[in-house]
Amino acid sequence: MSKAEKTREYIIEKSAPVFNKKGYAGTSLNDLIHATGLTKGSIYGNFENKDDVATAAFNYNIRQVNRQISEYVTPHETALAKLIGITDYYRYNWKKVFEKGGCPLLNASVEADDNLPFLKSDVQNSIKRWIKSISTIIEEGKENGEFKKNINSSEQAYLIITLLEGGIMLGKIMDNQKHLIRAIDKIVLIINREIKK
């Protein structure tokens, strides 16, 4: 990595939690300067503008979450255990998720929907990748006889994400993780009653 690449990565790493907690509109240049310890010139010498920093920070945050979820999924051999592994990540890490400002996908979705057109396609692509990842696990379970053959993998993936994100949103805004835990329990129930053979 060149010095410029290292500086760029450093800015992304330090800015990512700020954007996730404060949002795009709530994050000022002074916030970025404070988080990085760099000057305005150093930040904008590596990025075109605030939009560019925000996009890079969002993608960084998503990569971190994906890596953490993967640690709960990849060790398992069965599709059932992999699906439950996704819920386990949120069940056992809700406090960390809440402290970091919530789910970066949810946070960015709310802002990008109407106010940040430059970020919308990145958010949509992240959702599509997550849908594909969960759908792939479900398809694997259908092929190896763990899951019912007639279920729609994509629809089930969307439902799982909807329950997770809704649970995070309610849990965070109401200062009560029970809303997320109930959503997780519902997902496990759906897996066992509607997806599992």
MARSEVO-549782 format. One record per atom (N, C-alpha, C): atom name; x, z, y; residue in three letters; residue number from 1. Coordinates in steps of 0.2 Angstrom, whole numbers, plus 5000, padded with zeros to 4 digits. Each point is the difference from the previous one (the first is absolute). Layout:
! MARSEVO-549782
 site    X    Z    Y code pos
   CA    X    Z    Y  ALA NUM
...
//
This chain:
! MARSEVO-549782
 site    X    Z    Y code pos
    N 5004 5000 4994  MET   1
   CA 4996 5000 5006  MET   1
    C 5004 5000 5006  MET   1
    N 4999 4996 5005  SER   2
   CA 5003 5000 5006  SER   2
    C 4998 5006 5004  SER   2
    N 5004 5001 5006  LYS   3
   CA 4998 5005 5004  LYS   3
    C 4993 4999 5003  LYS   3
    N 4999 4994 5002  ALA   4
   CA 4993 4999 5003  ALA   4
    C 4995 5001 4995  ALA   4
    N 5001 4998 4994  GLU   5
   CA 4995 5001 4995  GLU   5
    C 4999 5008 4998  GLU   5
    N 5005 5003 5000  LYS   6
   CA 5000 5008 5000  LYS   6
    C 4996 5003 5005  LYS   6
    N 5001 4998 5006  THR   7
   CA 4997 5002 5006  THR   7
    C 4992 4999 5000  THR   7
    N 4999 4994 4998  ARG   8
   CA 4993 4997 4999  ARG   8
    C 4996 5005 4995  ARG   8
    N 5003 5001 4994  GLU   9
   CA 4997 5004 4995  GLU   9
    C 4999 5007 5002  GLU   9
    N 5005 5003 5004  TYR  10
   CA 5000 5006 5003  TYR  10
    C 4994 5001 5004  TYR  10
    N 4999 4995 5005  ILE  11
   CA 4994 5000 5004  ILE  11
    C 4994 5000 4996  ILE  11
    N 4999 4996 4995  ILE  12
   CA 4994 5000 4996  ILE  12
    C 4999 5006 4997  ILE  12
    N 5005 5003 4997  GLU  13
   CA 4999 5006 4996  GLU  13
    C 4998 5006 5005  GLU  13
    N 5003 5001 5006  LYS  14
   CA 4998 5005 5004  LYS  14
    C 4993 4999 5004  LYS  14
    N 4999 4993 5001  SER  15
   CA 4993 4999 5003  SER  15
    C 4994 5000 4996  SER  15
    N 5001 4999 4993  ALA  16
   CA 4995 4999 4996  ALA  16
    C 4995 5006 5000  ALA  16
    N 5003 5007 4999  PRO  17
   CA 4996 5005 5000  PRO  17
    C 4996 5001 5007  PRO  17
    N 5003 4998 5005  VAL  18
   CA 4997 5001 5007  VAL  18
    C 4994 4996 5000  VAL  18
    N 5000 4993 4998  PHE  19
   CA 4995 4996 5000  PHE  19
    C 4994 5002 4996  PHE  19
    N 5002 5003 4994  ASN  20
   CA 4995 5002 4995  ASN  20
    C 4996 5006 5003  ASN  20
    N 5003 5004 5003  LYS  21
   CA 4997 5006 5003  LYS  21
    C 4996 4999 5006  LYS  21
    N 5003 4996 5005  LYS  22
   CA 4997 4999 5007  LYS  22
    C 4997 4994 5000  LYS  22
    N 5001 4995 4996  GLY  23
   CA 4996 4994 5000  GLY  23
    C 5004 4995 5005  GLY  23
    N 4998 4994 5000  TYR  24
   CA 5003 4995 5005  TYR  24
    C 4999 5002 5007  TYR  24
    N 4994 5001 5002  ALA  25
   CA 4998 5001 5007  ALA  25
    C 5003 5007 5002  ALA  25
    N 5001 5005 4996  GLY  26
   CA 5002 5006 5002  GLY  26
    C 5008 5001 5000  GLY  26
    N 5003 4995 4997  THR  27
   CA 5007 5000 5000  THR  27
    C 5003 4996 5006  THR  27
    N 5004 5004 5004  SER  28
   CA 5003 4997 5006  SER  28
    C 5007 4998 4999  SER  28
    N 5003 4997 5004  LEU  29
   CA 5007 4998 5000  LEU  29
    C 5004 5007 5000  LEU  29
    N 4998 5004 5004  ASN  30
   CA 5004 5007 5000  ASN  30
    C 5000 5003 4993  ASN  30
    N 4994 5000 4997  ASP  31
   CA 5000 5003 4993  ASP  31
    C 5005 4996 4995  ASP  31
    N 5001 4994 5001  LEU  32
   CA 5005 4996 4996  LEU  32
    C 5007 5002 5002  LEU  32
    N 5001 5001 5006  ILE  33
   CA 5007 5002 5003  ILE  33
    C 5001 5007 4997  ILE  33
    N 4995 5004 5001  HIS  34
   CA 5001 5007 4997  HIS  34
    C 5001 5001 4993  HIS  34
    N 4997 4996 4996  ALA  35
   CA 5000 5000 4993  ALA  35
    C 5007 4997 4997  ALA  35
    N 5002 4995 5004  THR  36
   CA 5006 4997 4998  THR  36
    C 5007 5002 5003  THR  36
    N 4999 5003 5006  GLY  37
   CA 5006 5002 5004  GLY  37
    C 5003 4994 5003  GLY  37
    N 4997 4995 5000  LEU  38
   CA 5003 4993 5003  LEU  38
    C 4997 4999 5006  LEU  38
    N 5003 4995 5004  THR  39
   CA 4997 4998 5006  THR  39
    C 4995 4994 4999  THR  39
    N 4996 4999 5006  LYS  40
   CA 4996 4995 5000  LYS  40
    C 5003 4993 4998  LYS  40
    N 5006 4999 5003  GLY  41
   CA 5004 4994 4999  GLY  41
    C 5002 4999 4992  GLY  41
    N 5002 5006 4997  SER  42
   CA 5002 5000 4993  SER  42
    C 4994 4998 4996  SER  42
    N 4994 5003 5001  ILE  43
   CA 4994 4998 4996  ILE  43
    C 4998 4993 5001  ILE  43
    N 4999 4998 5006  TYR  44
   CA 4998 4993 5001  TYR  44
    C 5006 4995 5000  TYR  44
    N 5006 5002 4999  GLY  45
   CA 5005 4996 4998  GLY  45
    C 4999 4998 4992  GLY  45
    N 4997 5004 4997  ASN  46
   CA 4999 4998 4992  ASN  46
    C 4993 4998 4999  ASN  46
    N 4995 5001 5004  PHE  47
   CA 4993 4998 4999  PHE  47
    C 4998 4996 5006  PHE  47
    N 4995 4995 4999  GLU  48
   CA 4997 4996 5006  GLU  48
    C 4996 5005 5005  GLU  48
    N 4996 5004 4997  ASN  49
   CA 4996 5004 5004  ASN  49
    C 4997 5006 4996  ASN  49
    N 4995 5004 5002  LYS  50
   CA 4997 5005 4997  LYS  50
    C 4997 4998 4994  LYS  50
    N 4996 4994 5000  ASP  51
   CA 4997 4997 4995  ASP  51
    C 5004 4999 4994  ASP  51
    N 5006 4998 5001  ASP  52
   CA 5005 4998 4995  ASP  52
    C 5002 5007 4996  ASP  52
    N 5001 5005 5004  VAL  53
   CA 5002 5006 4998  VAL  53
    C 4995 5003 4995  VAL  53
    N 4994 5000 5003  ALA  54
   CA 4994 5003 4996  ALA  54
    C 4999 4996 4994  ALA  54
    N 5001 4993 5000  THR  55
   CA 4999 4997 4993  THR  55
    C 5005 5002 4995  THR  55
    N 5006 5000 5002  ALA  56
   CA 5006 5002 4996  ALA  56
    C 4998 5007 4998  ALA  56
    N 4998 5005 5004  ALA  57
   CA 4999 5007 4998  ALA  57
    C 4994 5000 4995  ALA  57
    N 4995 4996 5001  PHE  58
   CA 4994 5000 4995  PHE  58
    C 5003 4998 4993  PHE  58
    N 5003 4995 5000  ASN  59
   CA 5003 4997 4994  ASN  59
    C 5005 5005 4996  ASN  59
    N 5004 5004 5004  TYR  60
   CA 5004 5005 4998  TYR  60
    C 4996 5005 4997  TYR  60
    N 4995 5003 5003  ASN  61
   CA 4995 5005 4998  ASN  61
    C 4997 4998 4993  ASN  61
    N 4998 4994 5000  ILE  62
   CA 4996 4998 4994  ILE  62
    C 5005 4999 4994  ILE  62
    N 5006 4998 5001  ARG  63
   CA 5005 5000 4995  ARG  63
    C 5002 5007 4997  ARG  63
    N 5000 5005 5005  GLN  64
   CA 5001 5007 4998  GLN  64
    C 4995 5003 4995  GLN  64
    N 4993 4998 5002  VAL  65
   CA 4995 5003 4996  VAL  65
    C 5000 4996 4994  VAL  65
    N 5001 4994 4999  ASN  66
   CA 5000 4996 4994  ASN  66
    C 5005 5003 4995  ASN  66
    N 5006 5001 5003  ARG  67
   CA 5005 5003 4996  ARG  67
    C 4998 5007 4997  ARG  67
    N 4997 5004 5004  GLN  68
   CA 4998 5007 4998  GLN  68
    C 4995 4999 4994  GLN  68
    N 4995 4996 5002  ILE  69
   CA 4995 4999 4994  ILE  69
    C 5003 4997 4994  ILE  69
    N 5004 4995 5001  SER  70
   CA 5004 4997 4994  SER  70
    C 5003 5006 4995  SER  70
    N 5002 5005 5003  GLU  71
   CA 5003 5005 4997  GLU  71
    C 4995 5004 4995  GLU  71
    N 4994 5000 5002  TYR  72
   CA 4995 5003 4996  TYR  72
    C 4997 4995 4995  TYR  72
    N 5001 4993 5001  VAL  73
   CA 4997 4995 4996  VAL  73
    C 5005 4997 4994  VAL  73
    N 5006 4998 5002  THR  74
   CA 5005 4997 4996  THR  74
    C 5002 5004 4994  THR  74
    N 5000 5006 5000  PRO  75
   CA 5003 5004 4994  PRO  75
    C 4995 4999 4994  PRO  75
    N 4994 4998 5001  HIS  76
   CA 4994 5000 4995  HIS  76
    C 5000 4994 4997  HIS  76
    N 4998 5000 4993  GLU  77
   CA 5000 4994 4996  GLU  77
    C 4993 4997 5000  GLU  77
    N 4995 5004 5000  THR  78
   CA 4993 4998 4999  THR  78
    C 4997 4998 5007  THR  78
    N 4996 4996 5000  ALA  79
   CA 4996 4998 5006  ALA  79
    C 4996 5006 5003  ALA  79
    N 4997 5003 4995  LEU  80
   CA 4996 5006 5002  LEU  80
    C 5004 5005 5004  LEU  80
    N 5006 5002 4997  ALA  81
   CA 5005 5005 5004  ALA  81
    C 5002 4997 5006  ALA  81
    N 5001 4994 5001  LYS  82
   CA 5002 4997 5006  LYS  82
    C 4995 5000 5006  LYS  82
    N 4994 4999 4998  LEU  83
   CA 4994 5001 5005  LEU  83
    C 5000 5007 5002  LEU  83
    N 5000 5004 4995  ILE  84
   CA 4999 5008 5002  ILE  84
    C 5006 5002 5004  ILE  84
    N 5006 4996 4999  GLY  85
   CA 5006 5002 5003  GLY  85
    C 4999 4999 5008  GLY  85
    N 4996 4994 5002  ILE  86
   CA 4999 4999 5007  ILE  86
    C 4996 5006 5003  ILE  86
    N 4995 5002 4996  THR  87
   CA 4996 5006 5003  THR  87
    C 5005 5006 5000  THR  87
    N 5004 5001 4995  ASP  88
   CA 5004 5006 5000  ASP  88
    C 5005 5000 5006  ASP  88
    N 5002 4994 5002  TYR  89
   CA 5004 5000 5006  TYR  89
    C 4997 5004 5006  TYR  89
    N 4994 4998 5001  TYR  90
   CA 4996 5003 5006  TYR  90
    C 4998 5007 4998  TYR  90
    N 4998 5001 4994  ARG  91
   CA 4998 5007 4998  ARG  91
    C 5005 5005 5002  ARG  91
    N 5007 4998 4998  TYR  92
   CA 5005 5005 5001  TYR  92
    C 5004 4999 5006  TYR  92
    N 4999 4995 5004  ASN  93
   CA 5003 4999 5006  ASN  93
    C 4996 5000 5007  ASN  93
    N 4994 5002 4999  TRP  94
   CA 4995 4999 5006  TRP  94
    C 5003 5004 5006  TRP  94
    N 5003 5006 4999  LYS  95
   CA 5003 5003 5006  LYS  95
    C 5005 4996 5004  LYS  95
    N 5005 4997 4996  LYS  96
   CA 5005 4996 5003  LYS  96
    C 4997 4994 5003  LYS  96
    N 4995 4997 4997  VAL  97
   CA 4996 4994 5003  VAL  97
    C 4997 5002 5007  VAL  97
    N 4997 5006 5000  PHE  98
   CA 4996 5002 5006  PHE  98
    C 5005 5002 5005  PHE  98
    N 5006 5003 4998  GLU  99
   CA 5005 5002 5005  GLU  99
    C 5003 4994 5004  GLU  99
    N 5001 4995 4996  LYS 100
   CA 5003 4994 5003  LYS 100
    C 4995 4996 5004  LYS 100
    N 4994 5002 5001  GLY 101
   CA 4995 4997 5004  GLY 101
    C 4995 4996 4996  GLY 101
    N 5000 5001 4993  GLY 102
   CA 4995 4996 4996  GLY 102
    C 5003 4994 4997  GLY 102
    N 4995 4996 4997  CYS 103
   CA 5003 4994 4997  CYS 103
    C 5001 4994 5005  CYS 103
    N 5006 4998 5000  PRO 104
   CA 5002 4994 5005  PRO 104
    C 4995 4994 5000  PRO 104
    N 4998 4999 4994  LEU 105
   CA 4996 4994 4999  LEU 105
    C 4993 5001 5003  LEU 105
    N 4997 5006 5000  LEU 106
   CA 4994 5002 5003  LEU 106
    C 5001 5000 5007  LEU 106
    N 5005 5003 5003  ASN 107
   CA 5001 5001 5007  ASN 107
    C 5001 4993 5003  ASN 107
    N 5004 4996 4997  ALA 108
   CA 5001 4993 5003  ALA 108
    C 4994 4996 5000  ALA 108
    N 4996 5001 4994  SER 109
   CA 4994 4996 4999  SER 109
    C 4995 5001 5006  SER 109
    N 4999 5007 5002  VAL 110
   CA 4996 5002 5005  VAL 110
    C 5002 4996 5007  VAL 110
    N 5006 5001 5001  GLU 111
   CA 5003 4997 5007  GLU 111
    C 5000 4992 5000  GLU 111
    N 5002 4997 4994  ALA 112
   CA 5001 4993 5000  ALA 112
    C 4993 4996 4999  ALA 112
    N 4995 5004 4998  ASP 113
   CA 4994 4996 4999  ASP 113
    C 4997 4997 5006  ASP 113
    N 5000 5003 5006  ASP 114
   CA 4998 4997 5006  ASP 114
    C 5005 5000 5006  ASP 114
    N 5005 5004 4999  ASN 115
   CA 5004 5000 5006  ASN 115
    C 5008 4998 4999  ASN 115
    N 5002 4999 4994  LEU 116
   CA 5007 4997 4999  LEU 116
    C 5000 4994 4996  LEU 116
    N 4998 4994 5003  PRO 117
   CA 5000 4994 4995  PRO 117
    C 5007 4999 4997  PRO 117
    N 5005 5002 5004  PHE 118
   CA 5007 4998 4997  PHE 118
    C 5001 5004 4994  PHE 118
    N 4997 5005 4998  LEU 119
   CA 5001 5004 4995  LEU 119
    C 4995 4999 4994  LEU 119
    N 4995 4997 5002  LYS 120
   CA 4994 4999 4995  LYS 120
    C 5002 4997 4993  LYS 120
    N 5004 4994 5001  SER 121
   CA 5002 4997 4994  SER 121
    C 5004 5004 4995  SER 121
    N 5005 5004 5003  ASP 122
   CA 5004 5004 4996  ASP 122
    C 4996 5005 4996  ASP 122
    N 4995 5003 5004  VAL 123
   CA 4996 5005 4997  VAL 123
    C 4996 4997 4994  VAL 123
    N 4997 4994 5001  GLN 124
   CA 4996 4997 4995  GLN 124
    C 5004 4998 4994  GLN 124
    N 5006 4998 5001  ASN 125
   CA 5005 4998 4995  ASN 125
    C 5002 5006 4996  ASN 125
    N 5000 5006 5003  SER 126
   CA 5002 5006 4997  SER 126
    C 4994 5002 4995  SER 126
    N 4994 5000 5003  ILE 127
   CA 4994 5001 4996  ILE 127
    C 5000 4995 4994  ILE 127
    N 5001 4994 5001  LYS 128
   CA 5000 4995 4994  LYS 128
    C 5005 5002 4995  LYS 128
    N 5006 5002 5002  ARG 129
   CA 5005 5002 4995  ARG 129
    C 4998 5006 4996  ARG 129
    N 4997 5005 5003  TRP 130
   CA 4998 5006 4997  TRP 130
    C 4994 4998 4995  TRP 130
    N 4995 4996 5002  ILE 131
   CA 4995 4997 4996  ILE 131
    C 5003 4997 4994  ILE 131
    N 5005 4996 5001  LYS 132
   CA 5003 4996 4994  LYS 132
    C 5003 5005 4995  LYS 132
    N 5004 5005 5003  SER 133
   CA 5003 5004 4996  SER 133
    C 4996 5004 4996  SER 133
    N 4994 5003 5002  ILE 134
   CA 4995 5004 4996  ILE 134
    C 4997 4995 4995  ILE 134
    N 4998 4994 5003  SER 135
   CA 4997 4995 4995  SER 135
    C 5004 4998 4994  SER 135
    N 5006 5000 5002  THR 136
   CA 5005 4998 4994  THR 136
    C 5000 5006 4995  THR 136
    N 5000 5006 5002  ILE 137
   CA 5000 5005 4995  ILE 137
    C 4993 5000 4996  ILE 137
    N 4995 4999 5004  ILE 138
   CA 4993 4999 4996  ILE 138
    C 5000 4995 4995  ILE 138
    N 5003 4994 5002  GLU 139
   CA 5000 4994 4996  GLU 139
    C 5005 5002 4994  GLU 139
    N 5005 5003 5001  GLU 140
   CA 5004 5002 4994  GLU 140
    C 4996 5005 4995  GLU 140
    N 4996 5004 5003  GLY 141
   CA 4996 5005 4996  GLY 141
    C 4995 4996 4996  GLY 141
    N 4997 4995 5003  LYS 142
   CA 4995 4995 4997  LYS 142
    C 5004 4997 4994  LYS 142
    N 5006 4997 5001  GLU 143
   CA 5003 4996 4995  GLU 143
    C 5002 5004 4994  GLU 143
    N 5002 5007 5001  ASN 144
   CA 5003 5004 4995  ASN 144
    C 4994 5004 4997  ASN 144
    N 4994 4999 5002  GLY 145
   CA 4994 5003 4997  GLY 145
    C 4999 5007 5002  GLY 145
    N 5003 5002 5006  GLU 146
   CA 4998 5007 5003  GLU 146
    C 4994 5000 5004  GLU 146
    N 4999 4994 5004  PHE 147
   CA 4995 5000 5004  PHE 147
    C 4994 4994 4998  PHE 147
    N 4994 5001 5002  LYS 148
   CA 4995 4996 4999  LYS 148
    C 5001 4993 5002  LYS 148
    N 4999 4995 4996  LYS 149
   CA 5002 4993 5002  LYS 149
    C 4995 4997 5005  LYS 149
    N 4994 5003 5001  ASN 150
   CA 4995 4997 5005  ASN 150
    C 5001 5002 5007  ASN 150
    N 5005 5005 5001  ILE 151
   CA 5000 5002 5007  ILE 151
    C 5004 4995 5005  ILE 151
    N 4998 5000 5006  ASN 152
   CA 5004 4996 5005  ASN 152
    C 5005 5004 5003  ASN 152
    N 5006 4998 4998  SER 153
   CA 5006 5004 5002  SER 153
    C 5001 5001 5008  SER 153
    N 4999 4994 5003  SER 154
   CA 5000 5000 5008  SER 154
    C 4995 5005 5003  SER 154
    N 4994 5000 4998  GLU 155
   CA 4995 5004 5002  GLU 155
    C 5001 5007 4999  GLU 155
    N 5003 5002 4994  GLN 156
   CA 5002 5007 4999  GLN 156
    C 5006 5002 5004  GLN 156
    N 5004 4996 5001  ALA 157
   CA 5006 5001 5005  ALA 157
    C 4998 5002 5007  ALA 157
    N 4995 4996 5002  TYR 158
   CA 4998 5001 5007  TYR 158
    C 4996 5006 5000  TYR 158
    N 4996 5002 4995  LEU 159
   CA 4997 5006 5000  LEU 159
    C 5004 5006 5000  LEU 159
    N 5006 5000 4996  ILE 160
   CA 5005 5005 5000  ILE 160
    C 5003 5001 5007  ILE 160
    N 5002 4995 5003  ILE 161
   CA 5003 5000 5007  ILE 161
    C 4995 5003 5005  ILE 161
    N 4994 4998 4999  THR 162
   CA 4995 5002 5005  THR 162
    C 4999 5008 5000  THR 162
    N 4999 5002 4993  LEU 163
   CA 5000 5007 4999  LEU 163
    C 5006 5004 5003  LEU 163
    N 5006 4998 4998  LEU 164
   CA 5006 5003 5002  LEU 164
    C 5000 5000 5008  LEU 164
    N 4999 4995 5003  GLU 165
   CA 5001 4999 5007  GLU 165
    C 4995 5004 5004  GLU 165
    N 4994 5000 4997  GLY 166
   CA 4994 5004 5003  GLY 166
    C 5001 5007 5000  GLY 166
    N 5003 5002 4994  GLY 167
   CA 5002 5007 4999  GLY 167
    C 5005 5003 5004  GLY 167
    N 5005 4996 5001  ILE 168
   CA 5006 5002 5005  ILE 168
    C 4997 5000 5007  ILE 168
    N 4996 4996 5002  MET 169
   CA 4997 5000 5007  MET 169
    C 4996 5006 5001  MET 169
    N 4995 5002 4995  LEU 170
   CA 4996 5006 5001  LEU 170
    C 5004 5006 4999  LEU 170
    N 5005 5000 4996  GLY 171
   CA 5004 5006 4999  GLY 171
    C 5004 5002 5006  GLY 171
    N 5003 4995 5003  LYS 172
   CA 5004 5001 5005  LYS 172
    C 4996 5002 5007  LYS 172
    N 4995 4996 5001  ILE 173
   CA 4996 5001 5006  ILE 173
    C 4996 5007 5000  ILE 173
    N 4998 5002 4994  MET 174
   CA 4997 5006 4999  MET 174
    C 5004 5006 4998  MET 174
    N 5007 4999 5000  ASP 175
   CA 5005 5005 4998  ASP 175
    C 4998 5003 4994  ASP 175
    N 4998 4996 4995  ASN 176
   CA 4998 5003 4993  ASN 176
    C 5002 4995 4995  ASN 176
    N 5005 5002 4996  GLN 177
   CA 5002 4995 4995  GLN 177
    C 4995 4999 4994  GLN 177
    N 4995 5004 5000  LYS 178
   CA 4995 5000 4995  LYS 178
    C 4996 4993 5000  LYS 178
    N 4999 4997 5006  HIS 179
   CA 4997 4994 5000  HIS 179
    C 5004 4994 4996  HIS 179
    N 5007 5001 5001  LEU 180
   CA 5004 4995 4996  LEU 180
    C 5000 5002 4993  LEU 180
    N 5000 5006 4998  ILE 181
   CA 5000 5002 4993  ILE 181
    C 4994 4998 4996  ILE 181
    N 4994 5001 5004  ARG 182
   CA 4994 4997 4997  ARG 182
    C 5000 4993 4999  ARG 182
    N 5003 4996 5005  ALA 183
   CA 5000 4993 4999  ALA 183
    C 5005 4998 4994  ALA 183
    N 5005 5004 4999  ILE 184
   CA 5005 4999 4995  ILE 184
    C 4996 5001 4993  ILE 184
    N 4997 5006 5000  ASP 185
   CA 4996 5002 4994  ASP 185
    C 4995 4994 4998  ASP 185
    N 4997 4997 5005  LYS 186
   CA 4995 4995 4999  LYS 186
    C 5003 4994 4997  LYS 186
    N 5006 4998 5002  ILE 187
   CA 5004 4994 4998  ILE 187
    C 5002 5002 4992  ILE 187
    N 5002 5006 4999  VAL 188
   CA 5002 5001 4993  VAL 188
    C 4993 5000 4995  VAL 188
    N 4995 5002 5003  LEU 189
   CA 4993 4999 4996  LEU 189
    C 4998 4993 4999  LEU 189
    N 5001 4996 5005  ILE 190
   CA 4999 4993 5000  ILE 190
    C 5005 4997 4994  ILE 190
    N 5006 5001 5001  ILE 191
   CA 5005 4998 4995  ILE 191
    C 4998 5002 4993  ILE 191
    N 4998 5006 4999  ASN 192
   CA 4998 5002 4993  ASN 192
    C 4993 4998 4998  ASN 192
    N 4995 4999 5004  ARG 193
   CA 4994 4998 4998  ARG 193
    C 4998 4993 5000  ARG 193
    N 5003 4996 5005  GLU 194
   CA 4998 4993 5002  GLU 194
    C 5006 4995 4998  GLU 194
    N 5006 5002 5000  ILE 195
   CA 5006 4996 4999  ILE 195
    C 5002 5001 4993  ILE 195
    N 5001 5006 4998  LYS 196
   CA 5003 5001 4993  LYS 196
    C 4995 4998 4995  LYS 196
    N 5003 4998 4994  LYS 197
   CA 4996 4997 4995  LYS 197
    C 4997 5006 4996  LYS 197
//
